[in-house]
Amino acid sequence: MLMYADDTTIYCNINQNIGENEINHELNSISNWLSSNKLSLNIKKTKFMIFHTHQKVVNYPILKINNIEIERVTQFNFLGLILSSNLKWNKHIDHISLKLSRVVGIMYRLKEIYPQSILLMIYNTLMLPHLNYCILAWGLNVTEGHKIHLFQKKALRIITNDDYLAHTEPICKKLQLVKMTDMYRIAIWKFYFKLMNNMLPSYFDSMKPVLPVICSLYEVRKPTFHLPHINHEYAEQLLKYQLIKILNAYGAITLTAKIHTHSFHGFKLYIKYHVLGSYVAHFD
């Protein structure tokens, strides 16, 4: 059960041993508990959603509370994150894209009025929070040429009043901003720091990667974390899989050393400036 303000979310795994009657019984028990504690449940606003892959055939149950049927939905806005029953992030990305499009429009209208510093402030205030919010969940889907990446590039060119075809990597280096495609990697590294320093809830402990032991003096290859075997495309999007994949790509030894010698703030700066250092200052 997840609770935030006046919103409550109940989640569970459904298998062949759990039927419609069992679920309805539990839902009515929850309703009775709320009533006994003088709390009200707005059944008309209550929704349910079943997550499954698109190949799976699902017999959707009819769920009721106090004999009032609960509406089944295929997508839902959960604290600003659009969840879809097919385990895809298309709807959330469309939701973000609409917001970014409006911000770019505002910046374009204001570029002849306000200086670069104000435009940069607008970017950091109105665009950057949308790019960073819950990026660990959906950020893997944003690659070079993706529409969200293109919106960021438009905003960067507006800030510096560059041509609409100008390369944005030098702009990022100049403004000390990270490209959208690198934001996800940085978020992974920050998650790794918190994970290894026990700054996350205990249920994340099983995700801690372990370096293999070097048994031979002649083994000069840099040790890497073992990448879990996956059976389908959904598993590749799991945070546990992407964490190890990115750690291995960056260098497990280097990162492991930094998380024990830096504060979280210092680690964030180290990662950011490492990424910015890889950007070119100008293109010929």
Contacts in CASP RR format, 6 or more apart in sequence:
PFRMAT RR
TARGET T0000
AUTHOR 0000-0000-0000
METHOD contacts of the structure
MODEL  1
MLMYADDTTIYCNINQNIGENEINHELNSISNWLSSNKLSLNIKKTKFMI
FHTHQKVVNYPILKINNIEIERVTQFNFLGLILSSNLKWNKHIDHISLKL
SRVVGIMYRLKEIYPQSILLMIYNTLMLPHLNYCILAWGLNVTEGHKIHL
FQKKALRIITNDDYLAHTEPICKKLQLVKMTDMYRIAIWKFYFKLMNNML
PSYFDSMKPVLPVICSLYEVRKPTFHLPHINHEYAEQLLKYQLIKILNAY
GAITLTAKIHTHSFHGFKLYIKYHVLGSYVAHFD
1 8 0 8 1.000
1 9 0 8 1.000
1 10 0 8 1.000
1 11 0 8 1.000
2 8 0 8 1.000
2 9 0 8 1.000
2 10 0 8 1.000
2 11 0 8 1.000
3 9 0 8 1.000
4 79 0 8 1.000
7 79 0 8 1.000
9 78 0 8 1.000
10 30 0 8 1.000
12 18 0 8 1.000
14 23 0 8 1.000
14 50 0 8 1.000
19 61 0 8 1.000
20 61 0 8 1.000
20 62 0 8 1.000
20 63 0 8 1.000
23 61 0 8 1.000
23 63 0 8 1.000
24 63 0 8 1.000
24 64 0 8 1.000
24 65 0 8 1.000
27 63 0 8 1.000
27 64 0 8 1.000
27 65 0 8 1.000
27 70 0 8 1.000
28 65 0 8 1.000
28 66 0 8 1.000
30 41 0 8 1.000
31 41 0 8 1.000
31 65 0 8 1.000
31 66 0 8 1.000
34 40 0 8 1.000
34 41 0 8 1.000
41 65 0 8 1.000
43 65 0 8 1.000
43 66 0 8 1.000
43 68 0 8 1.000
43 70 0 8 1.000
44 68 0 8 1.000
46 65 0 8 1.000
46 70 0 8 1.000
46 71 0 8 1.000
47 70 0 8 1.000
47 71 0 8 1.000
47 72 0 8 1.000
47 73 0 8 1.000
47 76 0 8 1.000
48 63 0 8 1.000
48 70 0 8 1.000
48 71 0 8 1.000
48 72 0 8 1.000
48 73 0 8 1.000
49 72 0 8 1.000
49 73 0 8 1.000
49 74 0 8 1.000
49 75 0 8 1.000
49 76 0 8 1.000
49 83 0 8 1.000
49 85 0 8 1.000
50 58 0 8 1.000
50 60 0 8 1.000
50 72 0 8 1.000
50 85 0 8 1.000
51 83 0 8 1.000
51 85 0 8 1.000
51 87 0 8 1.000
52 58 0 8 1.000
52 85 0 8 1.000
52 86 0 8 1.000
52 87 0 8 1.000
53 86 0 8 1.000
53 87 0 8 1.000
53 232 0 8 1.000
53 234 0 8 1.000
54 86 0 8 1.000
60 72 0 8 1.000
62 69 0 8 1.000
63 69 0 8 1.000
63 70 0 8 1.000
63 72 0 8 1.000
64 70 0 8 1.000
73 85 0 8 1.000
74 84 0 8 1.000
74 85 0 8 1.000
74 86 0 8 1.000
75 82 0 8 1.000
75 83 0 8 1.000
75 84 0 8 1.000
75 85 0 8 1.000
75 91 0 8 1.000
76 82 0 8 1.000
76 83 0 8 1.000
77 83 0 8 1.000
77 95 0 8 1.000
80 133 0 8 1.000
80 134 0 8 1.000
81 92 0 8 1.000
81 133 0 8 1.000
81 134 0 8 1.000
81 137 0 8 1.000
81 138 0 8 1.000
82 89 0 8 1.000
82 91 0 8 1.000
82 92 0 8 1.000
82 95 0 8 1.000
83 92 0 8 1.000
84 90 0 8 1.000
84 91 0 8 1.000
84 92 0 8 1.000
87 234 0 8 1.000
89 137 0 8 1.000
89 138 0 8 1.000
89 139 0 8 1.000
89 141 0 8 1.000
92 137 0 8 1.000
92 138 0 8 1.000
93 138 0 8 1.000
93 141 0 8 1.000
93 142 0 8 1.000
93 147 0 8 1.000
93 148 0 8 1.000
96 130 0 8 1.000
96 131 0 8 1.000
96 148 0 8 1.000
97 147 0 8 1.000
97 148 0 8 1.000
97 151 0 8 1.000
99 130 0 8 1.000
100 127 0 8 1.000
100 130 0 8 1.000
100 131 0 8 1.000
100 148 0 8 1.000
100 151 0 8 1.000
100 152 0 8 1.000
100 155 0 8 1.000
101 151 0 8 1.000
103 122 0 8 1.000
103 123 0 8 1.000
103 126 0 8 1.000
103 127 0 8 1.000
103 130 0 8 1.000
103 151 0 8 1.000
103 155 0 8 1.000
104 127 0 8 1.000
104 151 0 8 1.000
104 154 0 8 1.000
104 155 0 8 1.000
104 158 0 8 1.000
106 122 0 8 1.000
106 126 0 8 1.000
107 119 0 8 1.000
107 122 0 8 1.000
107 123 0 8 1.000
107 155 0 8 1.000
107 158 0 8 1.000
107 159 0 8 1.000
108 158 0 8 1.000
110 118 0 8 1.000
110 119 0 8 1.000
110 122 0 8 1.000
111 119 0 8 1.000
111 158 0 8 1.000
111 161 0 8 1.000
114 122 0 8 1.000
116 159 0 8 1.000
116 160 0 8 1.000
116 161 0 8 1.000
119 158 0 8 1.000
119 159 0 8 1.000
120 159 0 8 1.000
120 175 0 8 1.000
123 155 0 8 1.000
123 156 0 8 1.000
123 159 0 8 1.000
123 177 0 8 1.000
127 151 0 8 1.000
127 152 0 8 1.000
127 155 0 8 1.000
131 148 0 8 1.000
131 152 0 8 1.000
131 180 0 8 1.000
131 183 0 8 1.000
132 183 0 8 1.000
132 187 0 8 1.000
135 183 0 8 1.000
135 184 0 8 1.000
135 187 0 8 1.000
136 184 0 8 1.000
136 187 0 8 1.000
136 188 0 8 1.000
136 191 0 8 1.000
136 239 0 8 1.000
139 183 0 8 1.000
139 184 0 8 1.000
139 187 0 8 1.000
140 184 0 8 1.000
140 237 0 8 1.000
140 242 0 8 1.000
142 148 0 8 1.000
142 149 0 8 1.000
142 180 0 8 1.000
142 181 0 8 1.000
142 184 0 8 1.000
143 149 0 8 1.000
143 181 0 8 1.000
144 181 0 8 1.000
146 180 0 8 1.000
148 180 0 8 1.000
149 179 0 8 1.000
149 180 0 8 1.000
149 181 0 8 1.000
152 168 0 8 1.000
152 179 0 8 1.000
152 180 0 8 1.000
153 168 0 8 1.000
154 164 0 8 1.000
156 162 0 8 1.000
156 168 0 8 1.000
156 171 0 8 1.000
156 172 0 8 1.000
156 175 0 8 1.000
156 177 0 8 1.000
157 163 0 8 1.000
157 164 0 8 1.000
157 166 0 8 1.000
157 168 0 8 1.000
157 171 0 8 1.000
159 171 0 8 1.000
159 175 0 8 1.000
160 171 0 8 1.000
160 174 0 8 1.000
160 175 0 8 1.000
162 171 0 8 1.000
167 283 0 8 1.000
168 179 0 8 1.000
169 179 0 8 1.000
169 279 0 8 1.000
169 280 0 8 1.000
169 283 0 8 1.000
170 279 0 8 1.000
170 280 0 8 1.000
170 281 0 8 1.000
170 282 0 8 1.000
170 283 0 8 1.000
171 177 0 8 1.000
172 178 0 8 1.000
172 179 0 8 1.000
172 276 0 8 1.000
172 279 0 8 1.000
173 276 0 8 1.000
173 277 0 8 1.000
173 279 0 8 1.000
173 280 0 8 1.000
173 281 0 8 1.000
174 281 0 8 1.000
176 276 0 8 1.000
178 186 0 8 1.000
178 272 0 8 1.000
178 275 0 8 1.000
178 276 0 8 1.000
179 279 0 8 1.000
182 275 0 8 1.000
185 246 0 8 1.000
185 250 0 8 1.000
185 275 0 8 1.000
186 268 0 8 1.000
186 271 0 8 1.000
186 272 0 8 1.000
186 275 0 8 1.000
188 239 0 8 1.000
188 242 0 8 1.000
188 243 0 8 1.000
188 246 0 8 1.000
188 247 0 8 1.000
189 246 0 8 1.000
189 250 0 8 1.000
189 255 0 8 1.000
189 267 0 8 1.000
189 271 0 8 1.000
190 264 0 8 1.000
190 267 0 8 1.000
190 268 0 8 1.000
190 271 0 8 1.000
191 200 0 8 1.000
191 239 0 8 1.000
191 243 0 8 1.000
192 243 0 8 1.000
192 247 0 8 1.000
192 255 0 8 1.000
192 259 0 8 1.000
193 199 0 8 1.000
193 259 0 8 1.000
193 264 0 8 1.000
193 267 0 8 1.000
194 200 0 8 1.000
194 264 0 8 1.000
195 204 0 8 1.000
195 207 0 8 1.000
195 208 0 8 1.000
195 243 0 8 1.000
196 208 0 8 1.000
196 256 0 8 1.000
196 259 0 8 1.000
196 260 0 8 1.000
197 259 0 8 1.000
197 264 0 8 1.000
199 264 0 8 1.000
207 239 0 8 1.000
207 240 0 8 1.000
207 243 0 8 1.000
209 225 0 8 1.000
209 226 0 8 1.000
209 243 0 8 1.000
209 244 0 8 1.000
209 247 0 8 1.000
209 252 0 8 1.000
210 225 0 8 1.000
211 223 0 8 1.000
211 224 0 8 1.000
211 225 0 8 1.000
211 252 0 8 1.000
211 253 0 8 1.000
211 256 0 8 1.000
212 223 0 8 1.000
212 224 0 8 1.000
212 225 0 8 1.000
212 226 0 8 1.000
214 223 0 8 1.000
222 251 0 8 1.000
222 252 0 8 1.000
222 253 0 8 1.000
223 252 0 8 1.000
223 253 0 8 1.000
224 247 0 8 1.000
224 248 0 8 1.000
224 251 0 8 1.000
224 252 0 8 1.000
225 244 0 8 1.000
225 247 0 8 1.000
225 248 0 8 1.000
225 252 0 8 1.000
226 244 0 8 1.000
227 241 0 8 1.000
227 244 0 8 1.000
227 245 0 8 1.000
227 248 0 8 1.000
228 235 0 8 1.000
228 240 0 8 1.000
228 241 0 8 1.000
228 244 0 8 1.000
230 236 0 8 1.000
230 241 0 8 1.000
235 241 0 8 1.000
236 242 0 8 1.000
247 255 0 8 1.000
258 267 0 8 1.000
258 270 0 8 1.000
259 267 0 8 1.000
262 270 0 8 1.000
END
